[in-house]
Amino acid sequence: MIKDFILPDIGEGVVECELVEWLVQEGDTVVEDQPIADVMTDKALVQIPAPNAGVITKLHYAKGEIAKVHAPLYSVDITEEGQAAQNDTAVASVSGAGMTAESESAQATNTETNTETNTVTIGSGVTIEEFLLPDIGEGIVECELVEWLVNEGDMVVEDQPIADVMTDKALVQIPAIKSGKIAKLHYRKGQLARVHEPLFAIEVVSDVVSVNASELSDTNTTVANASVTTNEFVPQGKALASPAVRRLARSLDIDISTVVGSGKNGRVYKEDVERHQTGGAAALSTASNSVSTPEPAAQPTAAVENTQVKGQADRVEPIKGVRAVMAKMMMESVSTIPHFTYCEEFDLTDLVALRESMKKKYSSDELKLTMMPFFMKSMSLALAQFPDMNSRVNADCSEQTYLASHNIGMAVDSKVGLLVPNVKDVQDKTILEVAAEITRLTNAARSGRVSPADLKGGSISISNIGALGGTVATPIINKPEVAIVALGKLQVLPRFNEKGEVEARKIMQVSWSGDHRVIDGGTIARFCNLWKLYLEQPQEMLLAMQ
């Protein structure tokens, strides 16, 4: 008996999928549950198993073609009469994304850990699905549960943020891949969650036939569906993308093979296509090579230890998250870059007056006109004259790269530790545009929700220690940058004017650290003098703008 296998409704509104790979050929004899094909939906890589034993008589699609839901995928000659009476609509099992030979061990782990779900009810009933923490990349095997954004019993919708987790690289927000009710949260705030293990359980309502979980090749459909943001943007040749993303690229007349994919193995998402259309792909490609840190050492997972000493308890806690990253970066910077410091005094009396006159007119909730936009814009003008300050060197200091973009970073004391987001392309922005971007980045960083893209690609950094009361510092360079400046607090101090009279002036001390391999004292002094001119005489800064 020849029977067509009808591609089932895989859920979540998926109406078509790409035929990624046939795992059999016409004429092959297959057994029940044998994998037949890999197909790619908008959400995940799905493996289609054989619901019946028999001989494959026809494969209805070629590799790379788009298969339609509720249409025949392949035909099979069923040899057993008992099986022929089964329903014509087969149910596909959904496996985690990238379920290849190199991830078989992860699949085994998923099957082993998901013991709570013995039966998957796919029908009018409710299914409890375990969300497995996905592989976020870069060798990360665990992350800290920073904050639950929902409670057990809450109803959530698809793409609603569920949790914030902190890896060694960045803060990652985990969204819901389905609508439903949160059944269980498997970790407490501050605990370490393991990759490929359940993070939370969700009750979802299904609307197709009922099958036993043992018949599914992998019930953990959620591993591949987590839309997390990682730090790597992988250029690629032949694009890996879902049909919907390919359709979007075609509608925008974009060659999808030229789009930089942010997903695992360089998979292209809709956001990547939209970013490419607006010209952001080049910036992301550059960003992927910047502010890289060495792979962090494994973090201790032991519980906090208390030592009783004379009636008092010492507390030992592991260094995790942003603090661990900062420790690695600072050690790497100090041990590989010969630092030298240069200090100068700025008289900002006129700039303060200019800013005060503009603040009431231009400040809003989305734009805070602080002193920082003026510092950044004037610095960009000076960088155009001194490209050594906006460069980086390779590991063995045999090449120096002069960066076209002035991506100026600013240190922010956030709730998760010190973060240094940067304003991209300051050379092309107005002071008000820089101010708006600083406001956005500051709010995001202080809440701990700054995106990895905003933390990458910096070319030079500003540390505003004066906000906490300091005057002079010896800042450590944010490798692979070659210079950083610390701004001291603004003080009202007595100074002599041109007539020899003592006046009250608004004075700030600035402290530079430079990479002495490529920057000498004369270069940093001349650069700082030009920057000082623009800040002490704002009219000079305005005249220098193009």
C-alpha positions as CSV (number, residue, x, y, z in Angstrom):
1,M,0.0,0.0,0.0
2,I,1.4,3.4,-1.0
3,K,0.8,6.1,1.6
4,D,1.7,9.8,1.5
5,F,3.3,11.2,4.5
6,I,1.6,14.6,5.1
7,L,3.8,17.3,6.6
8,P,2.0,18.0,9.9
9,D,1.2,21.4,11.4
10,I,4.3,21.9,13.5
11,G,2.6,24.7,15.4
12,E,3.3,28.4,16.2
13,G,1.8,29.5,12.8
14,V,4.4,27.7,10.7
15,V,2.9,27.1,7.2
16,E,6.0,26.0,5.4
17,C,9.6,24.9,6.0
18,E,12.8,24.4,4.1
19,L,13.9,20.9,3.2
20,V,17.4,21.0,4.7
21,E,18.5,17.4,4.2
22,W,17.0,14.0,3.1
23,L,18.3,11.3,5.4
24,V,17.1,8.6,3.1
25,Q,16.8,7.9,-0.7
26,E,14.0,6.6,-2.9
27,G,14.1,2.8,-2.7
28,D,15.4,2.7,0.9
29,T,13.7,0.4,3.4
30,V,13.0,2.3,6.7
31,V,11.7,1.2,10.1
32,E,9.3,3.0,12.4
33,D,10.8,6.2,14.0
34,Q,13.8,6.2,11.6
35,P,14.8,9.8,10.8
36,I,13.7,10.7,7.3
37,A,14.5,14.4,6.8
38,D,15.6,17.6,8.5
39,V,13.5,20.6,7.8
40,M,14.0,24.2,9.0
41,T,11.1,26.3,10.3
42,D,11.1,29.9,11.4
43,K,11.8,28.6,14.9
44,A,14.0,25.5,14.8
45,L,15.5,22.6,12.9
46,V,12.9,19.8,12.9
47,Q,13.7,16.2,12.3
48,I,10.9,14.2,10.7
49,P,10.7,10.5,11.7
50,A,9.0,7.6,9.9
51,P,5.6,6.8,11.5
52,N,5.5,3.5,9.5
53,A,8.0,0.9,8.3
54,G,8.2,0.4,4.6
55,V,10.0,1.3,1.4
56,I,10.4,5.0,0.3
57,T,8.8,5.3,-3.1
58,K,9.0,9.1,-3.7
59,L,10.6,12.2,-2.2
60,H,8.4,15.1,-3.1
61,Y,10.9,17.9,-2.6
62,A,14.5,18.5,-3.6
63,K,17.1,19.7,-1.0
64,G,16.6,23.5,-0.4
65,E,13.0,23.6,-1.6
66,I,10.2,24.9,0.5
67,A,7.8,22.2,1.8
68,K,4.1,23.1,2.6
69,V,2.3,22.1,5.7
70,H,-0.6,19.6,5.1
71,A,1.0,18.6,1.7
72,P,2.8,15.3,0.9
73,L,6.4,15.3,2.0
74,Y,7.3,11.8,0.8
75,S,5.5,8.5,-0.1
76,V,6.1,5.1,1.5
77,D,5.0,1.6,0.5
78,I,3.7,0.2,3.8
79,T,4.2,-3.6,4.0
80,E,2.2,-4.3,7.2
81,E,-1.6,-4.2,7.1
82,G,-1.9,-3.3,10.7
83,Q,0.0,-0.1,10.2
84,A,-2.0,0.9,7.1
85,A,-5.0,1.7,9.3
86,Q,-3.2,4.5,11.0
87,N,-4.3,8.0,10.5
88,D,-3.2,9.7,7.3
89,T,-1.8,12.6,9.1
90,A,1.5,11.7,10.7
91,V,3.0,13.5,13.6
92,A,6.5,14.9,13.2
93,S,8.8,14.8,16.2
94,V,10.7,18.0,16.8
95,S,14.4,17.8,17.7
96,G,16.6,20.6,19.0
97,A,18.3,22.9,16.6
98,G,21.6,21.6,15.1
99,M,20.8,18.0,16.1
100,T,23.8,16.6,14.2
101,A,26.4,14.1,15.1
102,E,28.4,16.7,17.0
103,S,25.4,17.4,19.3
104,E,24.3,13.8,20.0
105,S,25.7,14.0,23.5
106,A,23.6,17.1,24.2
107,Q,20.6,15.2,22.9
108,A,21.3,12.4,25.2
109,T,21.5,14.8,28.1
110,N,18.2,16.4,27.1
111,T,16.5,13.1,27.1
112,E,18.0,12.1,30.4
113,T,17.2,15.3,32.2
114,N,13.6,15.7,31.0
115,T,12.2,12.9,33.1
116,E,9.3,14.9,34.4
117,T,7.5,14.8,31.0
118,N,6.6,11.2,30.4
119,T,3.6,11.8,28.1
120,V,3.1,14.7,25.7
121,T,-0.6,15.4,25.1
122,I,-1.0,17.0,21.7
123,G,-4.7,17.5,21.3
124,S,-7.3,19.4,23.1
125,G,-5.4,18.9,26.4
126,V,-2.5,20.7,28.1
127,T,1.1,19.9,27.6
128,I,3.8,20.7,30.1
129,E,7.0,21.4,28.2
130,E,10.4,21.9,29.7
131,F,12.4,24.8,28.4
132,L,16.0,23.8,28.1
133,L,18.6,26.5,28.5
134,P,20.1,26.7,25.0
135,D,23.7,26.7,24.0
136,I,24.5,30.4,24.0
137,G,27.8,29.8,22.3
138,E,31.5,30.6,23.0
139,G,31.9,27.4,25.1
140,I,29.6,28.7,27.8
141,V,28.2,25.8,29.9
142,E,26.5,27.7,32.7
143,C,25.2,31.1,33.5
144,E,23.9,32.9,36.6
145,L,20.1,33.4,37.0
146,V,20.1,37.2,37.6
147,E,16.3,37.8,37.7
148,W,13.1,36.0,37.0
149,L,10.7,38.4,35.1
150,V,7.7,36.1,35.8
151,N,6.3,34.0,38.7
152,E,5.0,30.5,38.8
153,G,1.4,30.5,37.6
154,D,1.8,33.6,35.4
155,M,0.3,33.5,31.9
156,V,2.8,34.5,29.3
157,V,2.7,35.2,25.6
158,E,5.3,34.2,22.9
159,D,8.5,36.3,23.0
160,Q,7.6,37.7,26.4
161,P,10.9,38.0,28.5
162,I,11.0,35.3,31.1
163,A,14.4,35.6,32.7
164,D,17.7,37.5,32.7
165,V,20.8,35.3,32.8
166,M,24.4,36.4,33.1
167,T,27.1,34.6,31.1
168,D,30.8,35.3,31.2
169,K,30.3,37.7,28.3
170,A,27.0,39.5,28.6
171,L,23.5,39.8,30.1
172,V,21.2,37.6,28.1
173,Q,17.4,37.8,28.2
174,I,15.5,34.6,27.7
175,P,12.1,34.9,26.0
176,A,9.1,32.6,26.0
177,I,8.9,30.6,22.7
178,K,5.3,29.7,23.3
179,S,2.2,31.2,25.0
180,G,1.1,29.4,28.2
181,K,1.3,29.3,31.9
182,I,4.5,29.1,33.9
183,A,4.4,25.7,35.7
184,K,7.7,25.7,37.4
185,L,10.9,27.8,37.8
186,H,13.8,25.5,38.3
187,Y,16.3,27.9,39.8
188,R,16.4,30.6,42.4
189,K,17.9,34.1,41.8
190,G,21.7,33.9,42.0
191,Q,22.0,30.2,41.2
192,L,24.0,28.8,38.3
193,A,21.9,27.3,35.5
194,R,23.4,24.7,33.3
195,V,23.1,24.7,29.5
196,H,20.9,21.9,28.0
197,E,19.1,21.5,31.4
198,P,15.6,22.6,32.2
199,L,15.3,26.3,33.1
200,F,11.5,26.5,33.5
201,A,8.4,24.5,32.6
202,I,5.4,25.9,30.8
203,E,1.9,24.6,30.2
204,V,0.8,25.0,26.6
205,V,-2.4,24.0,24.8
206,S,-2.0,21.9,21.7
207,D,-4.5,21.1,19.0
208,V,-3.4,18.0,17.1
209,V,-3.4,14.3,17.9
210,S,-2.1,12.7,21.0
211,V,1.1,10.7,21.1
212,N,3.3,9.1,23.7
213,A,6.5,10.9,24.6
214,S,8.5,7.7,23.9
215,E,7.5,8.0,20.3
216,L,9.1,11.4,19.9
217,S,12.7,11.6,18.9
218,D,13.1,14.5,21.3
219,T,10.3,16.2,23.2
220,N,12.5,19.1,24.1
221,T,11.4,21.4,21.2
222,T,12.3,24.5,23.1
223,V,16.1,24.2,23.0
224,A,16.4,25.7,19.5
225,N,13.7,28.3,19.9
226,A,15.3,30.6,22.4
227,S,16.0,33.9,20.8
228,V,19.0,34.9,22.8
229,T,21.6,37.5,21.9
230,T,25.2,36.4,21.8
231,N,28.4,38.2,21.2
232,E,29.4,36.6,17.9
233,F,28.2,37.6,14.4
234,V,29.4,35.0,12.0
235,P,30.0,35.9,8.3
236,Q,28.9,33.1,6.0
237,G,28.8,31.9,2.4
238,K,25.5,29.9,1.8
239,A,23.1,31.4,4.3
240,L,21.3,29.3,6.9
241,A,17.9,30.9,7.3
242,S,14.2,30.0,7.6
243,P,11.8,30.4,4.7
244,A,10.2,33.5,6.3
245,V,13.6,35.1,6.6
246,R,14.5,34.2,3.0
247,R,11.2,35.6,1.9
248,L,11.9,38.9,3.8
249,A,15.3,39.2,2.2
250,R,13.8,38.6,-1.3
251,S,11.1,41.3,-0.7
252,L,13.9,43.7,0.2
253,D,16.0,42.7,-2.8
254,I,18.8,41.6,-0.5
255,D,21.2,38.7,-1.3
256,I,20.8,36.7,1.9
257,S,24.3,35.2,1.5
258,T,25.7,38.6,2.2
259,V,23.9,39.1,5.5
260,V,25.9,38.6,8.7
261,G,24.0,36.0,10.8
262,S,23.9,36.4,14.5
263,G,22.5,32.9,15.2
264,K,24.3,29.6,15.9
265,N,26.5,28.5,13.0
266,G,25.8,31.9,11.4
267,R,22.0,31.4,11.1
268,V,20.3,34.6,9.7
269,Y,17.3,36.0,11.6
270,K,14.8,38.6,10.6
271,E,16.6,41.2,12.7
272,D,19.9,40.5,10.8
273,V,18.2,41.2,7.5
274,E,16.6,44.4,8.8
275,R,20.0,45.4,10.3
276,H,21.7,44.7,7.0
277,Q,19.2,46.9,5.1
278,T,20.0,49.8,7.4
279,G,23.7,49.4,6.9
280,G,24.4,47.8,10.3
281,A,26.0,44.6,9.0
282,A,29.4,46.2,8.5
283,A,29.4,47.7,12.0
284,L,28.5,44.3,13.4
285,S,31.3,42.6,11.4
286,T,33.7,45.1,12.8
287,A,32.2,44.7,16.3
288,S,32.8,40.9,16.3
289,N,36.6,41.6,16.1
290,S,36.7,44.1,18.9
291,V,36.8,44.2,22.7
292,S,37.4,40.5,22.7
293,T,38.4,39.0,26.0
294,P,40.2,35.7,26.6
295,E,38.0,32.8,27.4
296,P,37.2,33.1,31.1
297,A,38.3,30.4,33.5
298,A,35.6,28.1,34.9
299,Q,33.8,29.9,37.7
300,P,33.5,28.2,41.1
301,T,30.1,26.7,41.7
302,A,30.5,25.9,45.3
303,A,28.1,27.3,47.8
304,V,29.1,30.3,49.9
305,E,31.4,29.2,52.7
306,N,31.3,30.8,56.2
307,T,34.3,30.7,58.5
308,Q,33.8,31.4,62.2
309,V,36.4,33.8,63.5
310,K,36.0,35.3,67.0
311,G,32.3,35.4,66.8
312,Q,32.2,36.9,63.3
313,A,31.6,35.1,60.0
314,D,33.8,35.6,57.0
315,R,31.9,35.3,53.7
316,V,33.5,33.7,50.6
317,E,31.6,34.2,47.4
318,P,32.5,33.2,43.8
319,I,33.4,36.1,41.4
320,K,30.9,35.7,38.6
321,G,29.3,37.5,35.7
322,V,30.5,41.0,34.7
323,R,33.0,41.1,37.7
324,A,34.7,38.0,36.4
325,V,34.9,39.4,32.9
326,M,36.3,42.7,34.2
327,A,39.0,40.9,36.2
328,K,40.1,38.9,33.1
329,M,40.1,42.0,30.9
330,M,42.1,44.1,33.3
331,M,44.7,41.4,34.0
332,E,45.1,40.9,30.2
333,S,45.4,44.7,29.6
334,V,47.9,45.3,32.3
335,S,50.0,42.3,31.5
336,T,50.2,42.9,27.8
337,I,50.1,46.7,27.3
338,P,52.8,49.1,28.6
339,H,50.7,51.9,30.2
340,F,51.8,55.5,30.7
341,T,49.8,58.3,32.2
342,Y,49.4,61.9,31.2
343,C,47.4,64.5,33.2
344,E,46.0,67.9,32.3
345,E,43.7,70.6,33.8
346,F,40.7,71.9,31.8
347,D,38.9,75.2,32.5
348,L,35.3,74.4,31.6
349,T,33.7,77.7,32.8
350,D,32.5,78.7,29.3
351,L,31.3,75.2,28.4
352,V,29.3,74.9,31.6
353,A,27.6,78.2,30.8
354,L,26.8,77.0,27.3
355,R,25.4,73.7,28.4
356,E,23.2,75.4,31.1
357,S,21.8,77.7,28.5
358,M,20.9,74.8,26.2
359,K,19.7,72.3,28.9
360,K,16.2,73.6,29.5
361,K,15.4,73.8,25.9
362,Y,16.7,70.4,24.7
363,S,16.5,68.1,27.7
364,S,13.7,65.5,27.8
365,D,13.1,62.0,29.1
366,E,14.8,60.6,25.9
367,L,17.6,63.1,25.9
368,K,19.6,64.3,28.9
369,L,22.0,67.1,27.9
370,T,24.9,66.4,30.2
371,M,28.5,67.4,29.8
372,M,29.3,64.0,28.2
373,P,28.0,64.7,24.7
374,F,30.3,67.7,24.5
375,F,33.2,65.7,25.7
376,M,32.5,62.9,23.1
377,K,31.9,65.2,20.1
378,S,35.0,67.3,20.8
379,M,37.0,64.2,21.3
380,S,35.9,62.9,17.9
381,L,37.0,66.2,16.3
382,A,40.4,65.8,17.9
383,L,40.6,62.1,16.9
384,A,40.3,63.1,13.2
385,Q,43.6,64.9,13.6
386,F,45.3,62.2,15.6
387,P,44.4,58.8,14.2
388,D,46.9,57.0,16.4
389,M,44.5,57.6,19.3
390,N,41.7,55.8,17.5
391,S,43.6,52.6,16.5
392,R,44.4,49.1,17.7
393,V,47.4,46.8,17.3
394,N,47.4,43.0,16.8
395,A,48.6,40.5,19.4
396,D,52.3,40.6,18.5
397,C,52.3,44.4,17.8
398,S,53.3,43.9,14.2
399,E,50.3,45.7,12.7
400,Q,48.4,48.8,13.6
401,T,44.8,49.3,12.4
402,Y,43.5,52.8,12.1
403,L,39.7,52.7,12.8
404,A,37.4,54.8,10.6
405,S,34.6,54.9,13.2
406,H,34.8,56.9,16.4
407,N,33.0,54.5,18.7
408,I,33.6,56.3,22.0
409,G,32.9,54.2,25.1
410,M,31.8,55.4,28.6
411,A,32.2,53.5,31.8
412,V,28.9,53.0,33.6
413,D,28.5,51.7,37.2
414,S,25.6,49.3,36.7
415,K,23.8,47.0,39.1
416,V,25.7,44.0,37.6
417,G,29.1,45.6,37.6
418,L,31.2,48.0,35.5
419,L,30.0,48.2,31.9
420,V,31.5,50.2,29.0
421,P,28.9,50.7,26.3
422,N,29.9,52.9,23.4
423,V,28.3,55.4,21.1
424,K,28.8,54.3,17.5
425,D,30.1,56.7,14.8
426,V,30.3,59.9,16.9
427,Q,32.0,61.5,13.9
428,D,28.7,61.4,12.0
429,K,26.4,62.5,14.8
430,T,25.3,65.9,16.1
431,I,25.7,66.8,19.8
432,L,22.0,66.2,20.3
433,E,22.2,62.8,18.6
434,V,25.2,61.8,20.7
435,A,23.2,63.0,23.8
436,A,20.2,60.9,22.9
437,E,22.4,57.8,22.4
438,I,24.2,58.4,25.7
439,T,20.8,58.6,27.5
440,R,19.7,55.3,26.0
441,L,23.0,53.5,26.8
442,T,23.1,54.9,30.3
443,N,19.6,53.8,31.1
444,A,20.2,50.3,29.6
445,A,23.5,49.8,31.4
446,R,22.3,50.9,34.8
447,S,19.4,48.4,34.6
448,G,21.9,45.7,33.5
449,R,20.1,45.3,30.1
450,V,22.6,46.8,27.7
451,S,22.9,44.6,24.6
452,P,26.2,42.9,23.7
453,A,26.3,44.9,20.4
454,D,26.4,48.2,22.4
455,L,29.4,46.8,24.5
456,K,31.4,45.8,21.4
457,G,33.3,47.8,18.8
458,G,34.7,50.6,21.1
459,S,37.7,52.5,19.8
460,I,38.5,54.7,22.8
461,S,37.0,55.1,26.3
462,I,36.0,57.8,28.8
463,S,35.7,57.0,32.5
464,N,33.9,59.6,34.5
465,I,35.3,59.0,38.0
466,G,34.3,62.6,38.9
467,A,30.7,61.5,39.2
468,L,31.8,59.7,42.4
469,G,34.1,62.4,43.7
470,G,37.6,61.6,42.4
471,T,39.9,64.1,40.8
472,V,42.9,62.1,39.4
473,A,43.2,58.4,38.4
474,T,45.4,56.0,36.4
475,P,42.8,54.2,34.3
476,I,43.5,50.8,32.7
477,I,43.1,50.6,28.9
478,N,40.1,48.8,27.6
479,K,42.0,46.3,25.4
480,P,42.2,46.2,22.4
481,E,41.9,50.0,22.5
482,V,45.1,52.1,22.9
483,A,43.9,55.0,25.1
484,I,41.5,55.8,27.9
485,V,40.8,59.0,29.8
486,A,39.4,59.5,33.3
487,L,37.5,62.7,34.0
488,G,37.8,64.1,37.5
489,K,35.1,66.0,39.4
490,L,34.3,69.6,38.3
491,Q,35.5,71.9,41.0
492,V,35.2,75.7,41.6
493,L,38.8,76.8,42.2
494,P,40.6,80.2,42.2
495,R,42.6,81.0,39.1
496,F,44.4,84.0,37.7
497,N,42.8,85.7,34.7
498,E,44.7,87.6,32.0
499,K,44.8,90.7,34.1
500,G,46.4,88.9,37.0
501,E,43.1,89.0,39.0
502,V,41.9,86.0,40.9
503,E,38.6,84.5,39.6
504,A,36.5,81.5,40.6
505,R,36.7,79.1,37.6
506,K,35.2,75.7,37.0
507,I,38.2,73.3,36.8
508,M,38.4,69.6,35.9
509,Q,41.4,67.3,36.0
510,V,41.7,64.7,33.2
511,S,44.0,61.7,33.4
512,W,45.1,59.7,30.3
513,S,46.5,56.3,30.0
514,G,48.1,55.4,26.7
515,D,49.6,52.3,25.0
516,H,53.2,53.2,24.9
517,R,53.8,50.7,22.0
518,V,52.1,53.0,19.5
519,I,51.5,56.3,21.4
520,D,54.3,58.5,22.7
521,G,54.1,61.4,25.2
522,G,54.2,64.0,22.5
523,T,51.3,62.5,20.6
524,I,49.0,62.3,23.6
525,A,50.0,65.8,24.8
526,R,49.2,67.4,21.4
527,F,45.9,65.4,21.1
528,C,44.9,66.5,24.6
529,N,45.8,70.1,23.9
530,L,43.4,70.1,20.9
531,W,40.7,68.4,22.8
532,K,41.2,71.0,25.6
533,L,40.9,73.9,23.1
534,Y,37.5,72.6,21.9
535,L,36.2,72.3,25.4
536,E,37.6,75.5,26.9
537,Q,36.5,77.5,23.8
538,P,33.3,75.9,22.6
539,Q,33.1,78.3,19.6
540,E,36.2,76.5,18.3
541,M,34.4,73.2,18.5
542,L,31.4,74.5,16.6
543,L,33.6,75.9,13.9
544,A,35.4,72.6,13.5
545,M,32.2,70.7,12.9
546,Q,31.3,69.8,9.4
